[in-house]
Amino acid sequence: MAEHKQGSMDIRAQEKTFAGFVKLSTWGAVISILVLIFMALANA
């Protein structure tokens, strides 16, 4: 069986993917809030 040392795995790709996911989620939330504000103002 192969020897594995804890903490030796290269996780740069996972970190990059997670950073992209966080950025996309943040932009999605901001856009959703802006749309809701616009809808509230347009209906008033």
OpenMM code with the backbone's topology and positions (N, CA, C; nanometers):
from openmm import Vec3, app, unit

residues = "MET ALA GLU HIS LYS GLN GLY SER MET ASP ILE ARG ALA GLN GLU LYS THR PHE ALA GLY PHE VAL LYS LEU SER THR TRP GLY ALA VAL ILE SER ILE LEU VAL LEU ILE PHE MET ALA LEU ALA ASN ALA".split()
positions = [
    Vec3(0.0851, -0.1172, 0.0000),
    Vec3(0.0000, 0.0000, 0.0000),
    Vec3(0.0906, 0.1248, 0.0000),
    Vec3(0.0451, 0.2288, -0.0682),
    Vec3(0.1233, 0.3509, -0.0778),
    Vec3(0.1230, 0.4260, 0.0549),
    Vec3(0.2379, 0.4826, 0.0861),
    Vec3(0.2497, 0.5620, 0.2086),
    Vec3(0.1945, 0.7015, 0.1837),
    Vec3(0.1131, 0.7521, 0.2734),
    Vec3(0.0530, 0.8853, 0.2586),
    Vec3(0.0831, 0.9674, 0.3826),
    Vec3(0.1369, 1.0880, 0.3605),
    Vec3(0.1638, 1.1789, 0.4718),
    Vec3(0.0540, 1.2838, 0.4754),
    Vec3(-0.0051, 1.3010, 0.5900),
    Vec3(-0.1128, 1.3980, 0.6064),
    Vec3(-0.0612, 1.5391, 0.5794),
    Vec3(-0.1382, 1.6144, 0.4987),
    Vec3(-0.1015, 1.7515, 0.4681),
    Vec3(-0.0091, 1.7665, 0.3484),
    Vec3(0.0196, 1.6579, 0.2765),
    Vec3(0.1125, 1.6664, 0.1644),
    Vec3(0.0430, 1.6781, 0.0293),
    Vec3(-0.0899, 1.6736, 0.0281),
    Vec3(-0.1631, 1.6804, -0.0981),
    Vec3(-0.1652, 1.8230, -0.1526),
    Vec3(-0.1523, 1.8363, -0.2837),
    Vec3(-0.1576, 1.9675, -0.3490),
    Vec3(-0.3049, 2.0052, -0.3683),
    Vec3(-0.3488, 2.1108, -0.3003),
    Vec3(-0.4907, 2.1483, -0.3052),
    Vec3(-0.5129, 2.2825, -0.3734),
    Vec3(-0.4155, 2.3289, -0.4535),
    Vec3(-0.4299, 2.4589, -0.5190),
    Vec3(-0.5518, 2.4624, -0.6115),
    Vec3(-0.5777, 2.3539, -0.6831),
    Vec3(-0.6924, 2.3515, -0.7741),
    Vec3(-0.8238, 2.3615, -0.6955),
    Vec3(-0.8326, 2.2910, -0.5839),
    Vec3(-0.9531, 2.2969, -0.5019),
    Vec3(-0.9724, 2.4363, -0.4434),
    Vec3(-0.8643, 2.4988, -0.3994),
    Vec3(-0.8742, 2.6337, -0.3429),
    Vec3(-0.9181, 2.7338, -0.4489),
    Vec3(-0.8669, 2.7194, -0.5704),
    Vec3(-0.9052, 2.8086, -0.6799),
    Vec3(-1.0531, 2.7905, -0.7147),
    Vec3(-1.0977, 2.6660, -0.7194),
    Vec3(-1.2382, 2.6381, -0.7486),
    Vec3(-1.3285, 2.6950, -0.6403),
    Vec3(-1.2909, 2.6770, -0.5140),
    Vec3(-1.3713, 2.7285, -0.4034),
    Vec3(-1.3769, 2.8809, -0.4053),
    Vec3(-1.2645, 2.9460, -0.4371),
    Vec3(-1.2620, 3.0925, -0.4454),
    Vec3(-1.3560, 3.1400, -0.5567),
    Vec3(-1.3580, 3.0690, -0.6681),
    Vec3(-1.4495, 3.1028, -0.7769),
    Vec3(-1.5942, 3.0849, -0.7352),
    Vec3(-1.6228, 2.9795, -0.6619),
    Vec3(-1.7581, 2.9540, -0.6139),
    Vec3(-1.8042, 3.0636, -0.5182),
    Vec3(-1.7158, 3.1060, -0.4283),
    Vec3(-1.7503, 3.2123, -0.3340),
    Vec3(-1.7762, 3.3421, -0.4081),
    Vec3(-1.6919, 3.3738, -0.5071),
    Vec3(-1.7086, 3.4963, -0.5846),
    Vec3(-1.8409, 3.4926, -0.6625),
    Vec3(-1.8709, 3.3796, -0.7244),
    Vec3(-1.9958, 3.3654, -0.7995),
    Vec3(-2.1170, 3.3761, -0.7069),
    Vec3(-2.1104, 3.3146, -0.5914),
    Vec3(-2.2207, 3.3210, -0.4949),
    Vec3(-2.2419, 3.4634, -0.4456),
    Vec3(-2.1327, 3.5344, -0.4202),
    Vec3(-2.1428, 3.6733, -0.3743),
    Vec3(-2.2087, 3.7601, -0.4809),
    Vec3(-2.1639, 3.7485, -0.6056),
    Vec3(-2.2231, 3.8271, -0.7142),
    Vec3(-2.3702, 3.7912, -0.7344),
    Vec3(-2.4021, 3.6625, -0.7229),
    Vec3(-2.5412, 3.6199, -0.7367),
    Vec3(-2.6297, 3.6810, -0.6292),
    Vec3(-2.5799, 3.6864, -0.5065),
    Vec3(-2.6572, 3.7442, -0.3966),
    Vec3(-2.6754, 3.8943, -0.4173),
    Vec3(-2.5688, 3.9626, -0.4592),
    Vec3(-2.5775, 4.1076, -0.4819),
    Vec3(-2.6768, 4.1384, -0.5932),
    Vec3(-2.6685, 4.0650, -0.7028),
    Vec3(-2.7609, 4.0880, -0.8142),
    Vec3(-2.9045, 4.0604, -0.7720),
    Vec3(-2.9269, 3.9540, -0.6958),
    Vec3(-3.0619, 3.9223, -0.6491),
    Vec3(-3.1177, 4.0336, -0.5611),
    Vec3(-3.0356, 4.0854, -0.4716),
    Vec3(-3.0805, 4.1939, -0.3841),
    Vec3(-3.1133, 4.3186, -0.4655),
    Vec3(-3.0274, 4.3516, -0.5626),
    Vec3(-3.0536, 4.4685, -0.6467),
    Vec3(-3.1830, 4.4518, -0.7271),
    Vec3(-3.2075, 4.3331, -0.7782),
    Vec3(-3.3314, 4.3079, -0.8522),
    Vec3(-3.4520, 4.3252, -0.7616),
    Vec3(-3.4435, 4.2733, -0.6402),
    Vec3(-3.5555, 4.2878, -0.5453),
    Vec3(-3.5802, 4.4334, -0.5100),
    Vec3(-3.4738, 4.5101, -0.4900),
    Vec3(-3.4902, 4.6540, -0.4613),
    Vec3(-3.5540, 4.7235, -0.5795),
    Vec3(-3.5077, 4.6933, -0.7015),
    Vec3(-3.5660, 4.7540, -0.8204),
    Vec3(-3.7140, 4.7204, -0.8329),
    Vec3(-3.7487, 4.5942, -0.8095),
    Vec3(-3.8886, 4.5524, -0.8186),
    Vec3(-3.9734, 4.6255, -0.7154),
    Vec3(-3.9215, 4.6423, -0.5942),
    Vec3(-3.9960, 4.7121, -0.4894),
    Vec3(-4.0168, 4.8576, -0.5273),
    Vec3(-3.9167, 4.9216, -0.5827),
    Vec3(-3.9291, 5.0631, -0.6204),
    Vec3(-4.0191, 5.0819, -0.7426),
    Vec3(-4.0140, 4.9900, -0.8359),
    Vec3(-4.0926, 4.9996, -0.9584),
    Vec3(-4.2419, 4.9773, -0.9291),
    Vec3(-4.2718, 4.9014, -0.8265),
    Vec3(-4.4108, 4.8710, -0.7933),
    Vec3(-4.4743, 4.9766, -0.7016),
    Vec3(-4.3919, 5.0632, -0.6448),
    Vec3(-4.4414, 5.1588, -0.5463),
    Vec3(-4.5152, 5.2708, -0.6059),
] * unit.nanometer
topology = app.Topology()
chain = topology.addChain("A")
for resn in residues:
    res = topology.addResidue(resn, chain)
    for name in ("N", "CA", "C"):
        topology.addAtom(name, app.Element.getBySymbol(name[0]), res)
